[in-house]
Amino acid sequence: MYGFWQQASTQWLGFALACTFAGFMVAALGWARWILPQEQVTDLRDTYPQPVEERAQQVEAFVHGSAQLTRKTWLTRMAYAAFGLFGLAALFPLGALGPEPDGTLFHTRWKRGDRLQRNDGTFVKAADLNPDAVQTVFPEGSVGDYRSMAVLIRLPDGVGKNTTSGLVAYSKACTHAGCPVALYRAAARQLICPCHQSVFDVADGAKVLEGPADHPLPQLPIQIASDGYVRATGDFPEPIGPGFWEHS
Ligand code: FES
């Protein structure tokens, strides 16, 4: 329970569970080996009607046995406590159901005015990129946030639709299964996903040229501010990554 509470790794949780079952096993073996009486008793066939003194002996033996069991009550209570705690631990995974996604399925951290920040913390200026240069970018202050990761590309003059002075930015999460779309084939202006080779047309809204992805990479709206920095003008217009029911 403590490991789950502390969000320990799966390996540690598995190890703790194995130790728990091992403890139960040792307890059960110990109970059978050292606590239960080991004597073997042969009960002779009764003759009826039983003599009065024999009945008295049996009653005495029963009372004696009951007294022995009574002395081990604490062991029984410990067993109940162990199984009770084990049952309680089984309820803990319910905690893994929360918290609610709370809109994060539909939005990333991009917001109007965010500068585009590189992995090394520097900000992108429009003049930094030569034609066909590629840059992975994040919202200002959210470097490393996978869902917000975008790829910024400068297309040569006269190439591409919906560019901002030749710049286009698309979500880097593949719309097939979410791999980072990491390869850029400059000669053809194509982004390629290394996982299953989906190909996206950078010059035409990142439309899918080859599957298995079935819809384009969402385009990040950007502008070039007066200070020369490239800034977002809002979030992606649709959910990033693998398909939602809206796309079907
Ligand atoms: S995750 Fe990109 S093609 Fe499958």
py3Dmol code that shows the C-alpha trace and the ligand (Angstrom):
import py3Dmol

protein = """\
ATOM      1  CA  MET A   1       0.000   0.000   0.000  1.00  0.00           C
ATOM      2  CA  TYR A   2       2.847   2.334   0.912  1.00  0.00           C
ATOM      3  CA  GLY A   3       4.556   1.706  -2.434  1.00  0.00           C
ATOM      4  CA  PHE A   4       1.375   2.417  -4.359  1.00  0.00           C
ATOM      5  CA  TRP A   5       0.821   5.562  -2.304  1.00  0.00           C
ATOM      6  CA  GLN A   6       4.337   6.722  -3.134  1.00  0.00           C
ATOM      7  CA  GLN A   7       3.818   5.823  -6.812  1.00  0.00           C
ATOM      8  CA  ALA A   8       6.693   3.363  -6.768  1.00  0.00           C
ATOM      9  CA  SER A   9       7.681   1.712 -10.030  1.00  0.00           C
ATOM     10  CA  THR A  10       5.806  -1.322 -11.321  1.00  0.00           C
ATOM     11  CA  GLN A  11       8.809  -3.506 -10.543  1.00  0.00           C
ATOM     12  CA  TRP A  12       8.800  -2.468  -6.896  1.00  0.00           C
ATOM     13  CA  LEU A  13       5.034  -2.997  -6.647  1.00  0.00           C
ATOM     14  CA  GLY A  14       5.446  -6.483  -8.126  1.00  0.00           C
ATOM     15  CA  PHE A  15       8.271  -7.235  -5.700  1.00  0.00           C
ATOM     16  CA  ALA A  16       6.159  -6.067  -2.747  1.00  0.00           C
ATOM     17  CA  LEU A  17       3.245  -8.227  -3.898  1.00  0.00           C
ATOM     18  CA  ALA A  18       5.541 -11.244  -4.217  1.00  0.00           C
ATOM     19  CA  CYS A  19       6.829 -10.619  -0.664  1.00  0.00           C
ATOM     20  CA  THR A  20       3.247 -10.418   0.593  1.00  0.00           C
ATOM     21  CA  PHE A  21       2.312 -13.762  -0.919  1.00  0.00           C
ATOM     22  CA  ALA A  22       5.566 -15.259   0.354  1.00  0.00           C
ATOM     23  CA  GLY A  23       4.612 -14.039   3.844  1.00  0.00           C
ATOM     24  CA  PHE A  24       1.214 -15.716   3.553  1.00  0.00           C
ATOM     25  CA  MET A  25       2.907 -18.915   2.439  1.00  0.00           C
ATOM     26  CA  VAL A  26       5.366 -18.919   5.356  1.00  0.00           C
ATOM     27  CA  ALA A  27       2.525 -18.180   7.784  1.00  0.00           C
ATOM     28  CA  ALA A  28       0.417 -21.042   6.424  1.00  0.00           C
ATOM     29  CA  LEU A  29       3.349 -23.464   6.551  1.00  0.00           C
ATOM     30  CA  GLY A  30       4.252 -22.331  10.071  1.00  0.00           C
ATOM     31  CA  TRP A  31       0.668 -22.772  11.185  1.00  0.00           C
ATOM     32  CA  ALA A  32       0.566 -26.309   9.824  1.00  0.00           C
ATOM     33  CA  ARG A  33       4.056 -27.250  11.016  1.00  0.00           C
ATOM     34  CA  TRP A  34       4.405 -25.681  14.467  1.00  0.00           C
ATOM     35  CA  ILE A  35       0.994 -24.627  15.703  1.00  0.00           C
ATOM     36  CA  LEU A  36      -1.418 -27.380  14.821  1.00  0.00           C
ATOM     37  CA  PRO A  37      -0.967 -30.500  17.018  1.00  0.00           C
ATOM     38  CA  GLN A  38       1.065 -33.156  15.238  1.00  0.00           C
ATOM     39  CA  GLU A  39      -0.093 -36.159  17.266  1.00  0.00           C
ATOM     40  CA  GLN A  40      -1.923 -38.884  15.431  1.00  0.00           C
ATOM     41  CA  VAL A  41      -4.993 -40.256  17.161  1.00  0.00           C
ATOM     42  CA  THR A  42      -6.751 -43.481  16.390  1.00  0.00           C
ATOM     43  CA  ASP A  43     -10.336 -43.541  17.382  1.00  0.00           C
ATOM     44  CA  LEU A  44     -11.616 -46.968  18.235  1.00  0.00           C
ATOM     45  CA  ARG A  45     -14.939 -48.024  16.928  1.00  0.00           C
ATOM     46  CA  ASP A  46     -17.623 -47.073  19.383  1.00  0.00           C
ATOM     47  CA  THR A  47     -19.697 -49.667  21.048  1.00  0.00           C
ATOM     48  CA  TYR A  48     -23.290 -48.788  21.740  1.00  0.00           C
ATOM     49  CA  PRO A  49     -24.590 -47.925  24.088  1.00  0.00           C
ATOM     50  CA  GLN A  50     -21.406 -46.135  25.210  1.00  0.00           C
ATOM     51  CA  PRO A  51     -20.384 -46.594  28.793  1.00  0.00           C
ATOM     52  CA  VAL A  52     -20.993 -43.499  30.894  1.00  0.00           C
ATOM     53  CA  GLU A  53     -17.306 -43.124  31.820  1.00  0.00           C
ATOM     54  CA  GLU A  54     -16.291 -43.139  28.128  1.00  0.00           C
ATOM     55  CA  ARG A  55     -18.717 -40.335  27.366  1.00  0.00           C
ATOM     56  CA  ALA A  56     -17.269 -38.378  30.247  1.00  0.00           C
ATOM     57  CA  GLN A  57     -13.771 -38.881  28.799  1.00  0.00           C
ATOM     58  CA  GLN A  58     -14.892 -37.608  25.430  1.00  0.00           C
ATOM     59  CA  VAL A  59     -16.453 -34.521  26.935  1.00  0.00           C
ATOM     60  CA  GLU A  60     -13.250 -33.903  28.830  1.00  0.00           C
ATOM     61  CA  ALA A  61     -11.171 -34.320  25.657  1.00  0.00           C
ATOM     62  CA  PHE A  62     -13.404 -31.911  23.791  1.00  0.00           C
ATOM     63  CA  VAL A  63     -13.164 -29.287  26.517  1.00  0.00           C
ATOM     64  CA  HIS A  64      -9.396 -29.753  26.640  1.00  0.00           C
ATOM     65  CA  GLY A  65      -9.119 -29.281  22.849  1.00  0.00           C
ATOM     66  CA  SER A  66     -11.334 -26.202  22.932  1.00  0.00           C
ATOM     67  CA  ALA A  67      -9.110 -24.710  25.612  1.00  0.00           C
ATOM     68  CA  GLN A  68      -6.084 -25.275  23.387  1.00  0.00           C
ATOM     69  CA  LEU A  69      -7.782 -23.480  20.507  1.00  0.00           C
ATOM     70  CA  THR A  70      -8.787 -20.626  22.775  1.00  0.00           C
ATOM     71  CA  ARG A  71      -5.161 -20.053  23.685  1.00  0.00           C
ATOM     72  CA  LYS A  72      -4.415 -19.474  20.002  1.00  0.00           C
ATOM     73  CA  THR A  73      -7.081 -16.836  19.535  1.00  0.00           C
ATOM     74  CA  TRP A  74      -4.473 -14.143  18.992  1.00  0.00           C
ATOM     75  CA  LEU A  75      -3.100 -16.105  16.069  1.00  0.00           C
ATOM     76  CA  THR A  76      -6.537 -16.259  14.513  1.00  0.00           C
ATOM     77  CA  ARG A  77      -6.934 -12.538  14.997  1.00  0.00           C
ATOM     78  CA  MET A  78      -3.590 -11.909  13.346  1.00  0.00           C
ATOM     79  CA  ALA A  79      -4.676 -14.008  10.386  1.00  0.00           C
ATOM     80  CA  TYR A  80      -7.889 -11.995  10.107  1.00  0.00           C
ATOM     81  CA  ALA A  81      -5.896  -8.762  10.309  1.00  0.00           C
ATOM     82  CA  ALA A  82      -3.498  -9.925   7.582  1.00  0.00           C
ATOM     83  CA  PHE A  83      -6.295 -10.892   5.198  1.00  0.00           C
ATOM     84  CA  GLY A  84      -8.196  -7.711   6.060  1.00  0.00           C
ATOM     85  CA  LEU A  85      -5.192  -5.529   5.198  1.00  0.00           C
ATOM     86  CA  PHE A  86      -4.682  -7.511   2.030  1.00  0.00           C
ATOM     87  CA  GLY A  87      -8.298  -6.844   1.042  1.00  0.00           C
ATOM     88  CA  LEU A  88      -7.820  -3.172   1.835  1.00  0.00           C
ATOM     89  CA  ALA A  89      -4.738  -3.065  -0.383  1.00  0.00           C
ATOM     90  CA  ALA A  90      -6.828  -4.449  -3.231  1.00  0.00           C
ATOM     91  CA  LEU A  91      -8.944  -1.283  -3.060  1.00  0.00           C
ATOM     92  CA  PHE A  92      -5.954   1.037  -3.484  1.00  0.00           C
ATOM     93  CA  PRO A  93      -5.705   0.676  -7.291  1.00  0.00           C
ATOM     94  CA  LEU A  94      -9.027   2.527  -7.447  1.00  0.00           C
ATOM     95  CA  GLY A  95      -6.914   5.601  -6.764  1.00  0.00           C
ATOM     96  CA  ALA A  96      -5.253   5.068 -10.140  1.00  0.00           C
ATOM     97  CA  LEU A  97      -8.515   5.983 -11.865  1.00  0.00           C
ATOM     98  CA  GLY A  98      -8.074   9.682 -11.126  1.00  0.00           C
ATOM     99  CA  PRO A  99      -7.550  12.527 -11.613  1.00  0.00           C
ATOM    100  CA  GLU A 100      -9.882  13.347 -14.472  1.00  0.00           C
ATOM    101  CA  PRO A 101      -8.288  14.381 -17.778  1.00  0.00           C
ATOM    102  CA  ASP A 102     -10.026  17.738 -17.359  1.00  0.00           C
ATOM    103  CA  GLY A 103      -9.762  18.915 -20.945  1.00  0.00           C
ATOM    104  CA  THR A 104      -6.106  17.986 -21.404  1.00  0.00           C
ATOM    105  CA  LEU A 105      -7.189  15.533 -24.107  1.00  0.00           C
ATOM    106  CA  PHE A 106      -8.272  18.457 -26.214  1.00  0.00           C
ATOM    107  CA  HIS A 107      -5.755  21.206 -25.382  1.00  0.00           C
ATOM    108  CA  THR A 108      -2.033  21.686 -25.044  1.00  0.00           C
ATOM    109  CA  ARG A 109      -0.099  24.411 -23.238  1.00  0.00           C
ATOM    110  CA  TRP A 110       0.153  26.671 -26.244  1.00  0.00           C
ATOM    111  CA  LYS A 111      -1.515  30.026 -25.747  1.00  0.00           C
ATOM    112  CA  ARG A 112      -1.561  33.344 -27.504  1.00  0.00           C
ATOM    113  CA  GLY A 113       1.728  35.261 -27.241  1.00  0.00           C
ATOM    114  CA  ASP A 114       3.931  32.292 -26.292  1.00  0.00           C
ATOM    115  CA  ARG A 115       7.362  32.460 -27.830  1.00  0.00           C
ATOM    116  CA  LEU A 116       8.625  29.260 -29.416  1.00  0.00           C
ATOM    117  CA  GLN A 117      11.308  27.823 -27.122  1.00  0.00           C
ATOM    118  CA  ARG A 118      13.978  25.336 -28.084  1.00  0.00           C
ATOM    119  CA  ASN A 119      15.036  22.358 -26.006  1.00  0.00           C
ATOM    120  CA  ASP A 120      18.077  24.322 -24.791  1.00  0.00           C
ATOM    121  CA  GLY A 121      15.860  27.121 -23.481  1.00  0.00           C
ATOM    122  CA  THR A 122      16.572  29.673 -26.207  1.00  0.00           C
ATOM    123  CA  PHE A 123      13.788  31.332 -28.161  1.00  0.00           C
ATOM    124  CA  VAL A 124      13.345  31.187 -31.902  1.00  0.00           C
ATOM    125  CA  LYS A 125      13.580  34.325 -34.001  1.00  0.00           C
ATOM    126  CA  ALA A 126      12.286  34.260 -37.550  1.00  0.00           C
ATOM    127  CA  ALA A 127      15.702  35.184 -38.869  1.00  0.00           C
ATOM    128  CA  ASP A 128      17.323  32.154 -37.176  1.00  0.00           C
ATOM    129  CA  LEU A 129      16.051  29.660 -39.712  1.00  0.00           C
ATOM    130  CA  ASN A 130      17.394  29.137 -43.202  1.00  0.00           C
ATOM    131  CA  PRO A 131      15.200  27.572 -45.897  1.00  0.00           C
ATOM    132  CA  ASP A 132      14.345  23.953 -45.045  1.00  0.00           C
ATOM    133  CA  ALA A 133      15.694  24.345 -41.523  1.00  0.00           C
ATOM    134  CA  VAL A 134      13.788  22.333 -38.935  1.00  0.00           C
ATOM    135  CA  GLN A 135      13.423  23.136 -35.267  1.00  0.00           C
ATOM    136  CA  THR A 136      11.638  21.301 -32.450  1.00  0.00           C
ATOM    137  CA  VAL A 137       9.884  23.847 -30.259  1.00  0.00           C
ATOM    138  CA  PHE A 138       7.798  24.071 -27.093  1.00  0.00           C
ATOM    139  CA  PRO A 139       5.573  26.750 -25.580  1.00  0.00           C
ATOM    140  CA  GLU A 140       7.458  29.346 -23.562  1.00  0.00           C
ATOM    141  CA  GLY A 141       8.200  27.843 -20.132  1.00  0.00           C
ATOM    142  CA  SER A 142       7.044  24.307 -21.034  1.00  0.00           C
ATOM    143  CA  VAL A 143      10.145  22.756 -22.545  1.00  0.00           C
ATOM    144  CA  GLY A 144       9.806  18.972 -22.553  1.00  0.00           C
ATOM    145  CA  ASP A 145       6.012  18.878 -22.580  1.00  0.00           C
ATOM    146  CA  TYR A 146       5.387  16.113 -25.078  1.00  0.00           C
ATOM    147  CA  ARG A 147       1.807  17.022 -25.913  1.00  0.00           C
ATOM    148  CA  SER A 148       2.802  20.566 -26.835  1.00  0.00           C
ATOM    149  CA  MET A 149       5.881  19.626 -28.836  1.00  0.00           C
ATOM    150  CA  ALA A 150       5.858  21.098 -32.336  1.00  0.00           C
ATOM    151  CA  VAL A 151       8.127  21.135 -35.325  1.00  0.00           C
ATOM    152  CA  LEU A 152       8.885  24.492 -36.943  1.00  0.00           C
ATOM    153  CA  ILE A 153      10.053  24.530 -40.567  1.00  0.00           C
ATOM    154  CA  ARG A 154      11.047  27.317 -42.894  1.00  0.00           C
ATOM    155  CA  LEU A 155       9.957  26.651 -46.450  1.00  0.00           C
ATOM    156  CA  PRO A 156      11.723  28.316 -49.380  1.00  0.00           C
ATOM    157  CA  ASP A 157      10.106  31.407 -50.853  1.00  0.00           C
ATOM    158  CA  GLY A 158       6.969  30.682 -52.813  1.00  0.00           C
ATOM    159  CA  VAL A 159       6.596  27.163 -51.443  1.00  0.00           C
ATOM    160  CA  GLY A 160       3.711  26.014 -49.254  1.00  0.00           C
ATOM    161  CA  LYS A 161       0.221  27.022 -48.189  1.00  0.00           C
ATOM    162  CA  ASN A 162      -0.788  28.833 -45.018  1.00  0.00           C
ATOM    163  CA  THR A 163       2.743  29.835 -44.115  1.00  0.00           C
ATOM    164  CA  THR A 164       3.784  32.791 -41.969  1.00  0.00           C
ATOM    165  CA  SER A 165       6.533  34.412 -44.021  1.00  0.00           C
ATOM    166  CA  GLY A 166       7.614  30.923 -45.048  1.00  0.00           C
ATOM    167  CA  LEU A 167       7.317  29.406 -41.549  1.00  0.00           C
ATOM    168  CA  VAL A 168       4.998  26.559 -40.667  1.00  0.00           C
ATOM    169  CA  ALA A 169       4.642  24.734 -37.352  1.00  0.00           C
ATOM    170  CA  TYR A 170       2.919  21.411 -36.846  1.00  0.00           C
ATOM    171  CA  SER A 171       2.308  19.174 -33.877  1.00  0.00           C
ATOM    172  CA  LYS A 172       5.135  16.669 -33.586  1.00  0.00           C
ATOM    173  CA  ALA A 173       2.869  13.896 -32.254  1.00  0.00           C
ATOM    174  CA  CYS A 174       2.027  11.528 -35.099  1.00  0.00           C
ATOM    175  CA  THR A 175      -1.693  11.231 -35.717  1.00  0.00           C
ATOM    176  CA  HIS A 176      -1.387   7.471 -36.045  1.00  0.00           C
ATOM    177  CA  ALA A 177      -0.072   6.323 -32.669  1.00  0.00           C
ATOM    178  CA  GLY A 178       1.639   9.370 -31.195  1.00  0.00           C
ATOM    179  CA  CYS A 179       5.309   8.780 -32.062  1.00  0.00           C
ATOM    180  CA  PRO A 180       7.381  11.943 -32.573  1.00  0.00           C
ATOM    181  CA  VAL A 181       7.405  12.790 -36.264  1.00  0.00           C
ATOM    182  CA  ALA A 182      11.144  13.146 -36.328  1.00  0.00           C
ATOM    183  CA  LEU A 183      12.345  12.925 -39.919  1.00  0.00           C
ATOM    184  CA  TYR A 184      12.233  15.735 -42.493  1.00  0.00           C
ATOM    185  CA  ARG A 185      12.887  14.978 -46.138  1.00  0.00           C
ATOM    186  CA  ALA A 186      13.807  18.462 -47.350  1.00  0.00           C
ATOM    187  CA  ALA A 187      13.870  17.651 -51.071  1.00  0.00           C
ATOM    188  CA  ALA A 188      10.213  16.599 -51.031  1.00  0.00           C
ATOM    189  CA  ARG A 189       9.123  18.783 -48.056  1.00  0.00           C
ATOM    190  CA  GLN A 190       7.836  15.767 -46.225  1.00  0.00           C
ATOM    191  CA  LEU A 191       7.725  14.877 -42.548  1.00  0.00           C
ATOM    192  CA  ILE A 192       8.093  11.171 -41.895  1.00  0.00           C
ATOM    193  CA  CYS A 193       7.153   9.253 -38.794  1.00  0.00           C
ATOM    194  CA  PRO A 194       9.846   6.675 -38.009  1.00  0.00           C
ATOM    195  CA  CYS A 195       7.454   4.299 -36.250  1.00  0.00           C
ATOM    196  CA  HIS A 196       5.257   3.168 -39.166  1.00  0.00           C
ATOM    197  CA  GLN A 197       6.405   5.482 -41.956  1.00  0.00           C
ATOM    198  CA  SER A 198       3.440   7.793 -42.247  1.00  0.00           C
ATOM    199  CA  VAL A 199       4.370  10.654 -44.570  1.00  0.00           C
ATOM    200  CA  PHE A 200       2.980  14.190 -44.224  1.00  0.00           C
ATOM    201  CA  ASP A 201       3.093  16.972 -46.816  1.00  0.00           C
ATOM    202  CA  VAL A 202       4.650  19.975 -45.085  1.00  0.00           C
ATOM    203  CA  ALA A 203       3.844  22.332 -47.944  1.00  0.00           C
ATOM    204  CA  ASP A 204       0.161  21.447 -47.893  1.00  0.00           C
ATOM    205  CA  GLY A 205      -1.083  21.544 -44.327  1.00  0.00           C
ATOM    206  CA  ALA A 206       0.716  18.315 -43.338  1.00  0.00           C
ATOM    207  CA  LYS A 207      -1.793  16.242 -45.251  1.00  0.00           C
ATOM    208  CA  VAL A 208      -1.192  12.506 -45.173  1.00  0.00           C
ATOM    209  CA  LEU A 209       0.602  11.291 -48.282  1.00  0.00           C
ATOM    210  CA  GLU A 210       1.086   7.758 -47.015  1.00  0.00           C
ATOM    211  CA  GLY A 211      -0.560   5.983 -44.082  1.00  0.00           C
ATOM    212  CA  PRO A 212      -1.243   4.457 -41.650  1.00  0.00           C
ATOM    213  CA  ALA A 213      -1.997   7.911 -40.176  1.00  0.00           C
ATOM    214  CA  ASP A 214      -5.419   8.984 -41.377  1.00  0.00           C
ATOM    215  CA  HIS A 215      -5.465  12.732 -40.739  1.00  0.00           C
ATOM    216  CA  PRO A 216      -3.026  15.650 -40.966  1.00  0.00           C
ATOM    217  CA  LEU A 217      -0.779  16.927 -38.206  1.00  0.00           C
ATOM    218  CA  PRO A 218      -2.551  19.896 -36.545  1.00  0.00           C
ATOM    219  CA  GLN A 219      -0.967  23.215 -37.532  1.00  0.00           C
ATOM    220  CA  LEU A 220       0.062  25.650 -34.835  1.00  0.00           C
ATOM    221  CA  PRO A 221      -1.012  29.228 -35.598  1.00  0.00           C
ATOM    222  CA  ILE A 222       2.046  31.504 -35.400  1.00  0.00           C
ATOM    223  CA  GLN A 223       3.066  35.066 -36.139  1.00  0.00           C
ATOM    224  CA  ILE A 224       6.322  36.991 -36.243  1.00  0.00           C
ATOM    225  CA  ALA A 225       6.208  39.668 -33.555  1.00  0.00           C
ATOM    226  CA  SER A 226       7.745  43.113 -33.879  1.00  0.00           C
ATOM    227  CA  ASP A 227      10.693  41.987 -31.745  1.00  0.00           C
ATOM    228  CA  GLY A 228      11.497  39.303 -34.306  1.00  0.00           C
ATOM    229  CA  TYR A 229      10.467  36.363 -32.137  1.00  0.00           C
ATOM    230  CA  VAL A 230       8.112  33.754 -33.512  1.00  0.00           C
ATOM    231  CA  ARG A 231       5.041  33.582 -31.268  1.00  0.00           C
ATOM    232  CA  ALA A 232       1.972  31.389 -31.158  1.00  0.00           C
ATOM    233  CA  THR A 233      -1.371  33.071 -31.658  1.00  0.00           C
ATOM    234  CA  GLY A 234      -3.216  30.274 -29.893  1.00  0.00           C
ATOM    235  CA  ASP A 235      -3.414  26.531 -29.319  1.00  0.00           C
ATOM    236  CA  PHE A 236      -3.645  23.877 -32.031  1.00  0.00           C
ATOM    237  CA  PRO A 237      -7.087  24.125 -33.609  1.00  0.00           C
ATOM    238  CA  GLU A 238      -7.807  20.454 -32.905  1.00  0.00           C
ATOM    239  CA  PRO A 239      -6.623  17.666 -30.568  1.00  0.00           C
ATOM    240  CA  ILE A 240      -3.102  16.478 -31.289  1.00  0.00           C
ATOM    241  CA  GLY A 241      -1.909  12.910 -31.688  1.00  0.00           C
ATOM    242  CA  PRO A 242      -3.885   9.741 -32.414  1.00  0.00           C
ATOM    243  CA  GLY A 243      -7.423  10.070 -33.685  1.00  0.00           C
ATOM    244  CA  PHE A 244     -10.351  11.094 -31.574  1.00  0.00           C
ATOM    245  CA  TRP A 245     -13.933  10.191 -32.337  1.00  0.00           C
ATOM    246  CA  GLU A 246     -14.322  13.579 -34.084  1.00  0.00           C
ATOM    247  CA  HIS A 247     -12.042  12.425 -36.859  1.00  0.00           C
ATOM    248  CA  SER A 248     -13.936   9.278 -37.689  1.00  0.00           C
TER     249      SER A 248
END
"""
ligand_1 = """\
4
FES
S 2.973 6.316 -34.983
Fe 3.471 7.417 -36.736
S 3.038 6.121 -38.337
Fe 2.481 5.004 -36.600
"""
view = py3Dmol.view(width=600, height=400)
view.addModel(protein, "pdb")
view.setStyle({"model": 0}, {"cartoon": {"style": "trace"}})
view.addModel(ligand_1, "xyz")
view.setStyle({"model": 1}, {"stick": {}})
view.zoomTo()
view.show()
